[in-house]
Amino acid sequence: MENILLLIFDVLNFGLLVFLWWFSIKNYKALPKTIPIHFDFDGKADNFGNKKYFYLMPAVLTIIYFLFVFLVRSPESSNFPVPITEENENAQFLIMGIFIRWLFLLVALIFLNSQDYMLRYSLNENAKPRVAFSTLLFSIIGSLVVLFIFVGLFK
C-alpha cells in the first residue's frame, strides 16, 4: 500500500513539473517583451525583466525536483529530528519519503501559481493570483507541524 502511495506522489510531482514546462513554453509567445519578475506583498509588480525570465520558474523547479529525488532515494543523507535506530528506521524513512514528496507538491503548486500570475499580470495589471501566497505558505508551515507530530509518535 505504501509503495502505491509513493508512486502516486512521484507520478503527480513529475506531472506537475512537466505541466509547468508545458505551460511556460505554450504561453511564451503571448508575453510582452517586459514581464513582472517580482511582486510585493500587495501583489503588485515591483520589478520587471525580459520575457526570458519566464523560463526561470521551470528551471528552478527542475533543480528542486532533482534535489528532492536525491533526498528520497537516499533518506540516510537527510537530517532527522530524532535519532534513527533499527526499531524506528522504516517508519522514519517512510514518514520522510512521504513528507518530501508532499513538500515538493506544495512547492510545485506555489511555482505554478506564481507562473500563472506572472502571465496574467503581464497581460492585465488588474489580475489577482488564483491562490493567495499566504495560503500556500501556511500550508507548508502546517505540513511541518504535522510532520513533527508524526516523527514524535514513531520515535
Long-range contacts (C-beta under 8 A, 24 or more apart in sequence): 2-94, 5-98, 6-97, 6-98, 6-101, 9-98, 9-101, 9-102, 9-105, 10-101, 12-105, 13-65, 13-68, 13-101, 13-104, 13-105, 13-108, 14-65, 16-105, 16-108, 16-109, 16-112, 17-58, 17-61, 17-62, 17-65, 17-108, 19-112, 20-57, 20-58, 20-61, 20-108, 20-111, 20-112, 20-115, 21-58, 21-62, 23-112, 23-115, 23-116, 24-54, 24-55, 24-57, 24-58, 24-115, 27-54, 27-119, 28-54, 28-55, 30-119, 30-123, 31-119, 31-122, 32-122, 32-123, 35-118, 35-122, 36-118, 36-121, 36-122, 37-118, 39-117, 39-121, 43-117, 43-128, 43-129, 45-121, 45-125, 54-115, 54-118, 54-119, 57-111, 57-114, 57-115, 57-118, 58-111, 58-115, 60-111, 61-107, 61-108, 61-111, 64-104, 64-107, 65-104, 68-100, 68-101, 68-103, 68-104, 71-96, 71-100, 72-97, 72-100, 72-101, 80-151, 81-148, 81-151, 82-151, 82-152, 82-155, 88-154, 88-155, 91-154, 92-151, 92-154, 95-147, 95-150, 95-151, 95-154, 99-143, 99-147, 102-143, 103-140, 103-143, 106-136, 106-139, 106-140, 106-143, 107-140, 109-136, 110-136
